[in-house]
């Protein structure tokens, strides 16, 4: 991999800053609301010990970001790049979550655009794992132009395997 999946990315309003160990408490404050995980395959991530495992996986991925609103410095959530495949020239974007105060404000499409604009300099295809029952994220992915291409069991870091749909966006989409 001749590019970084942990560089600061931004637009006028938001910044994606590589996640650091010291970000745990401020990110957990966002993640501790059960509503955040209600449609997610792993619904108990609002619990501190479960989120600690999620955070550990984020740190070990070396591709995770905190999403920051530039105007006030608030942490809105997290996302990451993962599973770069050199032979297929593809990568995944996922593990994205936002606090409820960020829902319905058009933030996610902006964040995905920042990430896609950056990563399409290096890969031809981006994939996304979306939980089978995560209808909110499925709709969001389709609005971004994602095509459902597969269904697979995904083993989350230290969590049970769950059924996910795989969505795809091609560089020349």
OpenMM code with the backbone's topology and positions (N, CA, C; nanometers):
from openmm import Vec3, app, unit

residues = "UNK UNK UNK UNK UNK UNK UNK UNK UNK UNK UNK UNK UNK UNK UNK UNK UNK UNK UNK UNK UNK UNK UNK UNK UNK UNK UNK UNK UNK UNK UNK UNK UNK UNK UNK UNK UNK UNK UNK UNK UNK UNK UNK UNK UNK UNK UNK UNK UNK UNK UNK UNK UNK UNK UNK UNK UNK UNK UNK UNK UNK UNK UNK UNK UNK UNK UNK UNK UNK UNK UNK UNK UNK UNK UNK UNK UNK UNK UNK UNK UNK UNK UNK UNK UNK UNK UNK UNK UNK UNK UNK UNK UNK UNK UNK UNK UNK UNK UNK UNK UNK UNK UNK UNK UNK UNK UNK UNK UNK UNK UNK UNK UNK UNK UNK UNK UNK UNK UNK UNK UNK UNK UNK UNK UNK UNK UNK UNK UNK UNK UNK UNK UNK UNK UNK UNK UNK UNK UNK UNK UNK UNK UNK UNK UNK UNK UNK UNK UNK UNK UNK UNK UNK UNK UNK UNK UNK UNK UNK UNK UNK UNK UNK UNK UNK UNK UNK UNK UNK UNK UNK UNK UNK".split()
positions = [
    Vec3(0.0861, -0.1167, 0.0000),
    Vec3(0.0000, 0.0000, 0.0000),
    Vec3(0.0908, 0.1232, 0.0000),
    Vec3(0.0840, 0.2001, -0.1062),
    Vec3(0.1712, 0.3173, -0.1203),
    Vec3(0.0970, 0.4466, -0.0916),
    Vec3(0.0011, 0.4412, -0.0001),
    Vec3(-0.0750, 0.5595, 0.0385),
    Vec3(-0.1166, 0.5419, 0.1845),
    Vec3(-0.1541, 0.6508, 0.2478),
    Vec3(-0.1930, 0.6469, 0.3882),
    Vec3(-0.3443, 0.6392, 0.4011),
    Vec3(-0.3903, 0.5518, 0.4901),
    Vec3(-0.5333, 0.5476, 0.5207),
    Vec3(-0.5593, 0.6196, 0.6526),
    Vec3(-0.4602, 0.6958, 0.6967),
    Vec3(-0.4793, 0.7766, 0.8173),
    Vec3(-0.4113, 0.9111, 0.8008),
    Vec3(-0.4667, 0.9891, 0.7128),
    Vec3(-0.4223, 1.1258, 0.6944),
    Vec3(-0.5402, 1.2157, 0.7292),
    Vec3(-0.5165, 1.3383, 0.7665),
    Vec3(-0.6276, 1.4284, 0.7972),
    Vec3(-0.7016, 1.4611, 0.6679),
    Vec3(-0.8324, 1.4415, 0.6691),
    Vec3(-0.9178, 1.4702, 0.5544),
    Vec3(-1.0200, 1.5735, 0.5982),
    Vec3(-1.0586, 1.6645, 0.5079),
    Vec3(-1.1537, 1.7667, 0.5493),
    Vec3(-1.2225, 1.8341, 0.4325),
    Vec3(-1.3341, 1.8972, 0.4664),
    Vec3(-1.3999, 1.9915, 0.3763),
    Vec3(-1.4202, 2.1201, 0.4571),
    Vec3(-1.5081, 2.2063, 0.4129),
    Vec3(-1.5280, 2.3344, 0.4832),
    Vec3(-1.5798, 2.3165, 0.6262),
    Vec3(-1.6628, 2.2156, 0.6471),
    Vec3(-1.7319, 2.2013, 0.7757),
    Vec3(-1.6794, 2.0920, 0.8676),
    Vec3(-1.6201, 1.9871, 0.8095),
    Vec3(-1.5853, 1.8694, 0.8887),
    Vec3(-1.4410, 1.8266, 0.8646),
    Vec3(-1.3860, 1.7641, 0.9685),
    Vec3(-1.2513, 1.7108, 0.9613),
    Vec3(-1.2536, 1.5657, 1.0058),
    Vec3(-1.1802, 1.4828, 0.9349),
    Vec3(-1.1579, 1.3451, 0.9776),
    Vec3(-1.0142, 1.3406, 1.0257),
    Vec3(-1.0002, 1.3153, 1.1545),
    Vec3(-0.8691, 1.3179, 1.2180),
    Vec3(-0.8370, 1.1767, 1.2647),
    Vec3(-0.7163, 1.1257, 1.2323),
    Vec3(-0.6816, 0.9905, 1.2764),
    Vec3(-0.7091, 0.9717, 1.4259),
    Vec3(-0.7764, 0.8617, 1.4559),
    Vec3(-0.8158, 0.8298, 1.5931),
    Vec3(-0.6920, 0.8018, 1.6776),
    Vec3(-0.6912, 0.8558, 1.7982),
    Vec3(-0.5813, 0.8346, 1.8922),
    Vec3(-0.6366, 0.7726, 2.0202),
    Vec3(-0.5497, 0.7074, 2.0951),
    Vec3(-0.5899, 0.6436, 2.2201),
    Vec3(-0.6618, 0.7421, 2.3121),
    Vec3(-0.6159, 0.8663, 2.3171),
    Vec3(-0.6737, 0.9675, 2.4043),
    Vec3(-0.8134, 1.0128, 2.3643),
    Vec3(-0.8640, 0.9665, 2.2503),
    Vec3(-0.9975, 1.0045, 2.2033),
    Vec3(-1.1082, 0.9173, 2.2615),
    Vec3(-1.0713, 0.8164, 2.3413),
    Vec3(-1.1722, 0.7198, 2.3864),
    Vec3(-1.2897, 0.7868, 2.4570),
    Vec3(-1.2631, 0.8655, 2.5600),
    Vec3(-1.3731, 0.9202, 2.6415),
    Vec3(-1.4661, 1.0083, 2.5592),
    Vec3(-1.4092, 1.0968, 2.4766),
    Vec3(-1.4946, 1.1873, 2.3989),
    Vec3(-1.5751, 1.1107, 2.2939),
    Vec3(-1.5191, 1.0044, 2.2373),
    Vec3(-1.5925, 0.9249, 2.1394),
    Vec3(-1.6970, 0.8372, 2.2092),
    Vec3(-1.6618, 0.7852, 2.3253),
    Vec3(-1.7587, 0.7030, 2.3984),
    Vec3(-1.8797, 0.7852, 2.4403),
    Vec3(-1.8593, 0.9123, 2.4694),
    Vec3(-1.9715, 1.0002, 2.5054),
    Vec3(-2.0756, 0.9994, 2.3925),
    Vec3(-2.0299, 0.9976, 2.2673),
    Vec3(-2.1186, 0.9928, 2.1505),
    Vec3(-2.1792, 0.8529, 2.1355),
    Vec3(-2.0985, 0.7504, 2.1604),
    Vec3(-2.1386, 0.6117, 2.1353),
    Vec3(-2.2239, 0.5507, 2.2467),
    Vec3(-2.2335, 0.6174, 2.3607),
    Vec3(-2.2991, 0.5566, 2.4768),
    Vec3(-2.4519, 0.5634, 2.4718),
    Vec3(-2.5076, 0.6197, 2.3655),
    Vec3(-2.6528, 0.6279, 2.3484),
    Vec3(-2.7018, 0.5013, 2.2766),
    Vec3(-2.7867, 0.4200, 2.3395),
    Vec3(-2.8344, 0.2960, 2.2748),
    Vec3(-2.8987, 0.3198, 2.1375),
    Vec3(-2.9590, 0.4381, 2.1148),
    Vec3(-3.0224, 0.4667, 1.9854),
    Vec3(-2.9221, 0.4614, 1.8702),
    Vec3(-2.7967, 0.4969, 1.8981),
    Vec3(-2.6928, 0.4976, 1.7940),
    Vec3(-2.6789, 0.3583, 1.7326),
    Vec3(-2.6968, 0.2556, 1.8135),
    Vec3(-2.6704, 0.1177, 1.7702),
    Vec3(-2.7968, 0.0366, 1.7446),
    Vec3(-2.9143, 0.0984, 1.7541),
    Vec3(-3.0414, 0.0248, 1.7486),
    Vec3(-3.0581, -0.0590, 1.6224),
    Vec3(-3.0132, -0.0096, 1.5058),
    Vec3(-3.0273, -0.0865, 1.3820),
    Vec3(-2.8992, -0.1602, 1.3445),
    Vec3(-2.7979, -0.1433, 1.4237),
    Vec3(-2.6683, -0.2039, 1.3944),
    Vec3(-2.6696, -0.3523, 1.4296),
    Vec3(-2.5900, -0.4334, 1.3602),
    Vec3(-2.5851, -0.5763, 1.3948),
    Vec3(-2.5385, -0.6005, 1.5395),
    Vec3(-2.4563, -0.5135, 1.5945),
    Vec3(-2.4063, -0.5292, 1.7308),
    Vec3(-2.4676, -0.4182, 1.8170),
    Vec3(-2.5868, -0.4467, 1.8671),
    Vec3(-2.6694, -0.3459, 1.9322),
    Vec3(-2.6212, -0.3040, 2.0707),
    Vec3(-2.5254, -0.3756, 2.1273),
    Vec3(-2.4822, -0.3453, 2.2646),
    Vec3(-2.3535, -0.2629, 2.2708),
    Vec3(-2.3146, -0.2018, 2.1609),
    Vec3(-2.1915, -0.1211, 2.1618),
    Vec3(-2.2026, 0.0049, 2.2469),
    Vec3(-2.3207, 0.0405, 2.2895),
    Vec3(-2.3354, 0.1549, 2.3792),
    Vec3(-2.2813, 0.1231, 2.5187),
    Vec3(-2.2643, -0.0054, 2.5499),
    Vec3(-2.2101, -0.0463, 2.6795),
    Vec3(-2.0588, -0.0253, 2.6787),
    Vec3(-2.0080, 0.0321, 2.7857),
    Vec3(-1.8674, 0.0720, 2.7905),
    Vec3(-1.7714, -0.0410, 2.7537),
    Vec3(-1.7873, -0.1590, 2.8129),
    Vec3(-1.6913, -0.2671, 2.7875),
    Vec3(-1.6982, -0.3160, 2.6425),
    Vec3(-1.8161, -0.3122, 2.5842),
    Vec3(-1.8314, -0.3521, 2.4435),
    Vec3(-1.7689, -0.2455, 2.3534),
    Vec3(-1.7916, -0.1191, 2.3872),
    Vec3(-1.7322, -0.0110, 2.3082),
    Vec3(-1.5805, -0.0095, 2.3229),
    Vec3(-1.5295, -0.0461, 2.4398),
    Vec3(-1.3833, -0.0538, 2.4572),
    Vec3(-1.3230, -0.1502, 2.3555),
    Vec3(-1.3899, -0.2634, 2.3334),
    Vec3(-1.3433, -0.3601, 2.2343),
    Vec3(-1.3511, -0.3010, 2.0936),
    Vec3(-1.4621, -0.2331, 2.0621),
    Vec3(-1.4787, -0.1676, 1.9323),
    Vec3(-1.3657, -0.0662, 1.9102),
    Vec3(-1.3368, 0.0131, 2.0123),
    Vec3(-1.2325, 0.1149, 2.0036),
    Vec3(-1.0953, 0.0504, 1.9827),
    Vec3(-1.0707, -0.0594, 2.0537),
    Vec3(-0.9436, -0.1321, 2.0378),
    Vec3(-0.9283, -0.1791, 1.8921),
    Vec3(-1.0353, -0.2322, 1.8352),
    Vec3(-1.0325, -0.2744, 1.6948),
    Vec3(-1.0078, -0.1569, 1.6019),
    Vec3(-1.0675, -0.0417, 1.6343),
    Vec3(-1.0466, 0.0791, 1.5540),
    Vec3(-0.9002, 0.1195, 1.5566),
    Vec3(-0.8408, 0.1187, 1.6750),
    Vec3(-0.7000, 0.1564, 1.6878),
    Vec3(-0.6096, 0.0580, 1.6119),
    Vec3(-0.6383, -0.0705, 1.6250),
    Vec3(-0.5565, -0.1722, 1.5580),
    Vec3(-0.5727, -0.1694, 1.4063),
    Vec3(-0.6849, -0.1178, 1.3578),
    Vec3(-0.7077, -0.1111, 1.2126),
    Vec3(-0.6116, -0.0134, 1.1461),
    Vec3(-0.5641, 0.0847, 1.2231),
    Vec3(-0.4765, 0.1904, 1.1726),
    Vec3(-0.5383, 0.2660, 1.0558),
    Vec3(-0.6715, 0.2678, 1.0511),
    Vec3(-0.7405, 0.3404, 0.9456),
    Vec3(-0.8605, 0.4171, 0.9977),
    Vec3(-0.8701, 0.4303, 1.1311),
    Vec3(-0.9893, 0.4897, 1.1926),
    Vec3(-0.9729, 0.6404, 1.2145),
    Vec3(-1.0863, 0.7093, 1.2086),
    Vec3(-1.0919, 0.8543, 1.2261),
    Vec3(-1.1977, 0.8915, 1.3282),
    Vec3(-1.1781, 1.0053, 1.3926),
    Vec3(-1.2879, 1.0710, 1.4616),
    Vec3(-1.3378, 1.1775, 1.3651),
    Vec3(-1.4684, 1.1988, 1.3652),
    Vec3(-1.5315, 1.2981, 1.2781),
    Vec3(-1.5586, 1.4210, 1.3634),
    Vec3(-1.5000, 1.5336, 1.3228),
    Vec3(-1.5058, 1.6550, 1.4035),
    Vec3(-1.5745, 1.7666, 1.3249),
    Vec3(-1.6669, 1.8364, 1.3929),
    Vec3(-1.7291, 1.9547, 1.3343),
    Vec3(-1.6349, 2.0718, 1.3593),
    Vec3(-1.5871, 2.1330, 1.2509),
    Vec3(-1.4852, 2.2374, 1.2627),
    Vec3(-1.5332, 2.3596, 1.3404),
    Vec3(-1.6583, 2.3989, 1.3251),
    Vec3(-1.7092, 2.5224, 1.3860),
    Vec3(-1.6983, 2.5225, 1.5383),
    Vec3(-1.7160, 2.4038, 1.5999),
    Vec3(-1.7179, 2.3998, 1.7461),
    Vec3(-1.6268, 2.2931, 1.8077),
    Vec3(-1.5610, 2.2132, 1.7233),
    Vec3(-1.4709, 2.1099, 1.7734),
    Vec3(-1.5403, 1.9862, 1.8271),
    Vec3(-1.6732, 1.9779, 1.8110),
    Vec3(-1.7473, 1.8619, 1.8611),
    Vec3(-1.7105, 1.7357, 1.7835),
    Vec3(-1.6967, 1.6261, 1.8568),
    Vec3(-1.6782, 1.4959, 1.7925),
    Vec3(-1.8170, 1.4415, 1.7621),
    Vec3(-1.8405, 1.4113, 1.6338),
    Vec3(-1.9724, 1.3671, 1.5883),
    Vec3(-1.9836, 1.2158, 1.5795),
    Vec3(-1.8696, 1.1465, 1.5625),
    Vec3(-1.8715, 1.0023, 1.5455),
    Vec3(-1.7374, 0.9532, 1.4961),
    Vec3(-1.7405, 0.8401, 1.4278),
    Vec3(-1.6171, 0.7771, 1.3808),
    Vec3(-1.6443, 0.6984, 1.2529),
    Vec3(-1.5388, 0.6774, 1.1759),
    Vec3(-1.5448, 0.5965, 1.0550),
    Vec3(-1.4049, 0.5441, 1.0282),
    Vec3(-1.3905, 0.4530, 0.9325),
    Vec3(-1.2555, 0.4046, 0.9014),
    Vec3(-1.2446, 0.3430, 0.7628),
    Vec3(-1.1217, 0.3405, 0.7146),
    Vec3(-1.0821, 0.2612, 0.5989),
    Vec3(-1.0290, 0.1288, 0.6536),
    Vec3(-1.0565, 0.0182, 0.5829),
    Vec3(-1.0034, -0.1113, 0.6265),
    Vec3(-1.0036, -0.2115, 0.5110),
    Vec3(-0.9313, -0.3199, 0.5299),
    Vec3(-0.9261, -0.4326, 0.4350),
    Vec3(-0.8877, -0.3911, 0.2933),
    Vec3(-0.7776, -0.3203, 0.2793),
    Vec3(-0.7232, -0.2896, 0.1470),
    Vec3(-0.6863, -0.4203, 0.0790),
    Vec3(-0.7278, -0.4366, -0.0461),
    Vec3(-0.6962, -0.5558, -0.1254),
    Vec3(-0.6209, -0.5118, -0.2499),
    Vec3(-0.4911, -0.5351, -0.2480),
    Vec3(-0.4063, -0.4895, -0.3580),
    Vec3(-0.4420, -0.5562, -0.4899),
    Vec3(-0.4735, -0.6857, -0.4862),
    Vec3(-0.5031, -0.7567, -0.6111),
    Vec3(-0.6324, -0.7078, -0.6758),
    Vec3(-0.7305, -0.6707, -0.5945),
    Vec3(-0.8572, -0.6198, -0.6484),
    Vec3(-0.8585, -0.4676, -0.6563),
    Vec3(-0.7505, -0.4048, -0.6078),
    Vec3(-0.7401, -0.2587, -0.6031),
    Vec3(-0.8650, -0.1985, -0.5386),
    Vec3(-0.8969, -0.2525, -0.4187),
    Vec3(-1.0177, -0.2087, -0.3491),
    Vec3(-0.9902, -0.1918, -0.2000),
    Vec3(-1.0826, -0.1228, -0.1349),
    Vec3(-1.0741, -0.1019, 0.0095),
    Vec3(-1.2162, -0.0895, 0.0618),
    Vec3(-1.2321, -0.1093, 0.1904),
    Vec3(-1.3613, -0.0905, 0.2555),
    Vec3(-1.3627, 0.0411, 0.3315),
    Vec3(-1.4796, 0.1026, 0.3385),
    Vec3(-1.5082, 0.2126, 0.4289),
    Vec3(-1.6205, 0.1628, 0.5183),
    Vec3(-1.6070, 0.1850, 0.6477),
    Vec3(-1.7150, 0.1398, 0.7344),
    Vec3(-1.6890, 0.1652, 0.8805),
    Vec3(-1.7604, 0.0872, 0.9627),
    Vec3(-1.7595, 0.1039, 1.1074),
    Vec3(-1.7979, 0.2471, 1.1429),
    Vec3(-1.8826, 0.3065, 1.0588),
    Vec3(-1.9217, 0.4466, 1.0758),
    Vec3(-2.0390, 0.4578, 1.1722),
    Vec3(-2.0292, 0.5514, 1.2629),
    Vec3(-2.1431, 0.5842, 1.3468),
    Vec3(-2.1398, 0.7327, 1.3801),
    Vec3(-2.2584, 0.7856, 1.4050),
    Vec3(-2.2763, 0.9251, 1.4440),
    Vec3(-2.3671, 0.9304, 1.5650),
    Vec3(-2.3466, 1.0297, 1.6490),
    Vec3(-2.4404, 1.0565, 1.7567),
    Vec3(-2.5726, 1.1039, 1.6986),
    Vec3(-2.6795, 1.0864, 1.7724),
    Vec3(-2.8127, 1.1184, 1.7208),
    Vec3(-2.8277, 1.2658, 1.6828),
    Vec3(-2.7533, 1.3552, 1.7454),
    Vec3(-2.7663, 1.4979, 1.7114),
    Vec3(-2.7165, 1.5277, 1.5697),
    Vec3(-2.6443, 1.4327, 1.5106),
    Vec3(-2.5933, 1.4509, 1.3742),
    Vec3(-2.6830, 1.3861, 1.2688),
    Vec3(-2.7839, 1.3137, 1.3127),
    Vec3(-2.8696, 1.2424, 1.2182),
    Vec3(-2.9553, 1.3396, 1.1388),
    Vec3(-2.9780, 1.3047, 1.0123),
    Vec3(-3.0719, 1.3787, 0.9285),
    Vec3(-3.0253, 1.5171, 0.8880),
    Vec3(-2.8971, 1.5438, 0.8986),
    Vec3(-2.8447, 1.6764, 0.8664),
    Vec3(-2.7538, 1.6762, 0.7443),
    Vec3(-2.7489, 1.5631, 0.6738),
    Vec3(-2.6670, 1.5559, 0.5532),
    Vec3(-2.5174, 1.5458, 0.5800),
    Vec3(-2.4813, 1.5083, 0.7016),
    Vec3(-2.3392, 1.4977, 0.7365),
    Vec3(-2.2758, 1.3743, 0.6737),
    Vec3(-2.3420, 1.2595, 0.6851),
    Vec3(-2.2827, 1.1355, 0.6329),
    Vec3(-2.2458, 1.1443, 0.4845),
    Vec3(-2.3331, 1.1966, 0.3972),
    Vec3(-2.2918, 1.2062, 0.2563),
    Vec3(-2.1662, 1.2935, 0.2373),
    Vec3(-2.1541, 1.3980, 0.3170),
    Vec3(-2.0352, 1.4827, 0.3067),
    Vec3(-1.9100, 1.4075, 0.3510),
    Vec3(-1.9217, 1.3326, 0.4604),
    Vec3(-1.8071, 1.2567, 0.5113),
    Vec3(-1.7661, 1.1495, 0.4102),
    Vec3(-1.8657, 1.0781, 0.3554),
    Vec3(-1.8339, 0.9743, 0.2567),
    Vec3(-1.7704, 1.0358, 0.1320),
    Vec3(-1.8169, 1.1546, 0.0907),
    Vec3(-1.7584, 1.2210, -0.0257),
    Vec3(-1.6117, 1.2570, 0.0007),
    Vec3(-1.5828, 1.3086, 0.1191),
    Vec3(-1.4437, 1.3407, 0.1545),
    Vec3(-1.3581, 1.2150, 0.1429),
    Vec3(-1.4071, 1.1043, 0.1983),
    Vec3(-1.3311, 0.9789, 0.1987),
    Vec3(-1.3166, 0.9222, 0.0580),
    Vec3(-1.4262, 0.9227, -0.0178),
    Vec3(-1.4217, 0.8674, -0.1538),
    Vec3(-1.3308, 0.9503, -0.2445),
    Vec3(-1.3421, 1.0827, -0.2359),
    Vec3(-1.2566, 1.1689, -0.3185),
    Vec3(-1.1094, 1.1409, -0.2911),
    Vec3(-1.0767, 1.1192, -0.1659),
    Vec3(-0.9375, 1.0904, -0.1303),
    Vec3(-0.8956, 0.9514, -0.1791),
    Vec3(-0.9716, 0.8492, -0.1427),
    Vec3(-0.9267, 0.7117, -0.1661),
    Vec3(-0.9312, 0.6729, -0.3134),
    Vec3(-1.0186, 0.7370, -0.3929),
    Vec3(-1.0228, 0.7059, -0.5359),
    Vec3(-0.8988, 0.7549, -0.6099),
    Vec3(-0.8107, 0.8259, -0.5441),
    Vec3(-0.6799, 0.8559, -0.6036),
    Vec3(-0.5925, 0.7311, -0.6078),
    Vec3(-0.6294, 0.6292, -0.5270),
    Vec3(-0.5427, 0.5133, -0.5089),
    Vec3(-0.6081, 0.3796, -0.5426),
    Vec3(-0.7407, 0.3710, -0.5360),
    Vec3(-0.8098, 0.2452, -0.5647),
    Vec3(-0.9206, 0.2693, -0.6667),
    Vec3(-0.9682, 0.1601, -0.7265),
    Vec3(-1.0755, 0.1695, -0.8256),
    Vec3(-1.2133, 0.1378, -0.7681),
    Vec3(-1.2156, 0.0635, -0.6555),
    Vec3(-1.3416, 0.0180, -0.5992),
    Vec3(-1.3410, 0.0340, -0.4478),
    Vec3(-1.4534, 0.0827, -0.3956),
    Vec3(-1.4711, 0.0907, -0.2506),
    Vec3(-1.5920, 0.0060, -0.2135),
    Vec3(-1.5744, -0.0763, -0.1111),
    Vec3(-1.6818, -0.1605, -0.0599),
    Vec3(-1.7242, -0.1123, 0.0778),
    Vec3(-1.8460, -0.1494, 0.1143),
    Vec3(-1.9036, -0.1134, 0.2432),
    Vec3(-1.9776, -0.2342, 0.2972),
    Vec3(-1.9553, -0.2712, 0.4227),
    Vec3(-2.0372, -0.3719, 0.4903),
    Vec3(-2.1513, -0.2984, 0.5596),
    Vec3(-2.2735, -0.3401, 0.5321),
    Vec3(-2.3913, -0.2802, 0.5956),
    Vec3(-2.4724, -0.3935, 0.6575),
    Vec3(-2.5019, -0.3816, 0.7849),
    Vec3(-2.5798, -0.4837, 0.8543),
    Vec3(-2.7119, -0.5122, 0.7837),
    Vec3(-2.7485, -0.6392, 0.7816),
    Vec3(-2.8693, -0.6845, 0.7123),
    Vec3(-2.9946, -0.6109, 0.7601),
    Vec3(-2.9994, -0.5736, 0.8886),
    Vec3(-3.1170, -0.5040, 0.9424),
    Vec3(-3.0938, -0.3540, 0.9586),
    Vec3(-2.9812, -0.3047, 0.9094),
    Vec3(-2.9505, -0.1627, 0.9248),
    Vec3(-3.0084, -0.0859, 0.8059),
    Vec3(-3.1395, -0.0692, 0.8091),
    Vec3(-3.2108, -0.0090, 0.6960),
    Vec3(-3.1700, 0.1361, 0.6739),
    Vec3(-3.1435, 0.2084, 0.7807),
    Vec3(-3.1015, 0.3485, 0.7688),
    Vec3(-2.9726, 0.3576, 0.6857),
    Vec3(-2.8758, 0.2715, 0.7173),
    Vec3(-2.7486, 0.2742, 0.6438),
    Vec3(-2.7634, 0.2209, 0.5008),
    Vec3(-2.8525, 0.1237, 0.4817),
    Vec3(-2.8757, 0.0735, 0.3454),
    Vec3(-2.9315, 0.1843, 0.2566),
    Vec3(-3.0271, 0.2595, 0.3091),
    Vec3(-3.0856, 0.3703, 0.2325),
    Vec3(-2.9786, 0.4762, 0.2048),
    Vec3(-2.8996, 0.5077, 0.3070),
    Vec3(-2.7924, 0.6070, 0.2903),
    Vec3(-2.6935, 0.5621, 0.1823),
    Vec3(-2.6600, 0.4345, 0.1819),
    Vec3(-2.5643, 0.3821, 0.0837),
    Vec3(-2.6223, 0.3905, -0.0574),
    Vec3(-2.7496, 0.3580, -0.0722),
    Vec3(-2.8125, 0.3655, -0.2045),
    Vec3(-2.8198, 0.5097, -0.2531),
    Vec3(-2.8419, 0.6036, -0.1614),
    Vec3(-2.8431, 0.7457, -0.1987),
    Vec3(-2.7058, 0.7916, -0.2474),
    Vec3(-2.6010, 0.7288, -0.1959),
    Vec3(-2.4643, 0.7622, -0.2386),
    Vec3(-2.4274, 0.6961, -0.3723),
    Vec3(-2.5159, 0.6092, -0.4210),
    Vec3(-2.4878, 0.5396, -0.5461),
    Vec3(-2.4291, 0.4010, -0.5281),
    Vec3(-2.4294, 0.3523, -0.4042),
    Vec3(-2.3781, 0.2178, -0.3778),
    Vec3(-2.4702, 0.1115, -0.4344),
    Vec3(-2.4092, 0.0076, -0.4892),
    Vec3(-2.4835, -0.1073, -0.5427),
    Vec3(-2.4617, -0.2268, -0.4513),
    Vec3(-2.5706, -0.2942, -0.4131),
    Vec3(-2.5577, -0.4152, -0.3328),
    Vec3(-2.5035, -0.5264, -0.4221),
    Vec3(-2.3887, -0.5846, -0.3857),
    Vec3(-2.3248, -0.6846, -0.4715),
    Vec3(-2.3110, -0.8219, -0.4052),
    Vec3(-2.3318, -0.8288, -0.2727),
    Vec3(-2.3135, -0.9579, -0.2061),
    Vec3(-2.3747, -0.9532, -0.0669),
    Vec3(-2.3824, -1.0717, -0.0079),
    Vec3(-2.4211, -1.0873, 0.1316),
    Vec3(-2.3180, -1.1795, 0.1919),
    Vec3(-2.2640, -1.1430, 0.3080),
    Vec3(-2.1622, -1.2281, 0.3689),
    Vec3(-2.1644, -1.2161, 0.5203),
    Vec3(-2.1088, -1.3180, 0.5833),
    Vec3(-2.0947, -1.3157, 0.7283),
    Vec3(-1.9672, -1.2385, 0.7598),
    Vec3(-1.9787, -1.1417, 0.8498),
    Vec3(-1.8649, -1.0583, 0.8858),
    Vec3(-1.8313, -1.0821, 1.0319),
    Vec3(-1.7050, -1.1137, 1.0574),
    Vec3(-1.6568, -1.1314, 1.1938),
    Vec3(-1.6002, -0.9978, 1.2410),
    Vec3(-1.6779, -0.9277, 1.3218),
    Vec3(-1.6307, -0.8016, 1.3787),
    Vec3(-1.5243, -0.8307, 1.4840),
    Vec3(-1.4346, -0.7385, 1.5041),
    Vec3(-1.3253, -0.7516, 1.6000),
    Vec3(-1.3801, -0.7869, 1.7384),
    Vec3(-1.3518, -0.9101, 1.7839),
    Vec3(-1.3913, -0.9515, 1.9178),
    Vec3(-1.5411, -0.9576, 1.9415),
    Vec3(-1.6204, -0.9617, 1.8349),
    Vec3(-1.7660, -0.9663, 1.8476),
    Vec3(-1.8191, -1.0827, 1.7642),
    Vec3(-1.9450, -1.1205, 1.7868),
    Vec3(-2.0024, -1.2303, 1.7087),
    Vec3(-2.0101, -1.1964, 1.5588),
    Vec3(-2.0061, -1.3004, 1.4778),
    Vec3(-2.0225, -1.2852, 1.3335),
    Vec3(-2.1663, -1.2457, 1.3039),
    Vec3(-2.1834, -1.1538, 1.2075),
    Vec3(-2.3165, -1.1062, 1.1703),
    Vec3(-2.3301, -1.1043, 1.0180),
    Vec3(-2.4546, -1.1182, 0.9718),
    Vec3(-2.4822, -1.1103, 0.8287),
    Vec3(-2.4828, -0.9643, 0.7844),
    Vec3(-2.4066, -0.9358, 0.6799),
    Vec3(-2.3975, -0.8013, 0.6235),
    Vec3(-2.4194, -0.8075, 0.4737),
    Vec3(-2.4704, -0.6999, 0.4186),
    Vec3(-2.4709, -0.6817, 0.2740),
    Vec3(-2.3419, -0.6098, 0.2380),
    Vec3(-2.2901, -0.6397, 0.1207),
    Vec3(-2.1730, -0.5691, 0.0693),
    Vec3(-2.2218, -0.4767, -0.0411),
    Vec3(-2.1918, -0.3494, -0.0246),
    Vec3(-2.2219, -0.2492, -0.1268),
    Vec3(-2.0913, -0.2074, -0.1908),
    Vec3(-2.1027, -0.1580, -0.3135),
    Vec3(-1.9837, -0.1214, -0.3904),
    Vec3(-2.0063, 0.0114, -0.4626),
    Vec3(-1.9020, 0.0925, -0.4634),
    Vec3(-1.8993, 0.2117, -0.5460),
    Vec3(-1.7701, 0.2082, -0.6258),
    Vec3(-1.7829, 0.2225, -0.7569),
    Vec3(-1.6667, 0.2219, -0.8470),
    Vec3(-1.6168, 0.3638, -0.8686),
    Vec3(-1.4889, 0.3741, -0.8953),
    Vec3(-1.4233, 0.5034, -0.9168),
    Vec3(-1.4939, 0.5884, -1.0215),
    Vec3(-1.5316, 0.5303, -1.1306),
    Vec3(-1.5934, 0.6070, -1.2393),
    Vec3(-1.7447, 0.6078, -1.2310),
    Vec3(-1.7952, 0.5949, -1.1092),
    Vec3(-1.9407, 0.5889, -1.0830),
    Vec3(-2.0089, 0.7180, -1.1255),
] * unit.nanometer
topology = app.Topology()
chain = topology.addChain("A")
for resn in residues:
    res = topology.addResidue(resn, chain)
    for name in ("N", "CA", "C"):
        topology.addAtom(name, app.Element.getBySymbol(name[0]), res)
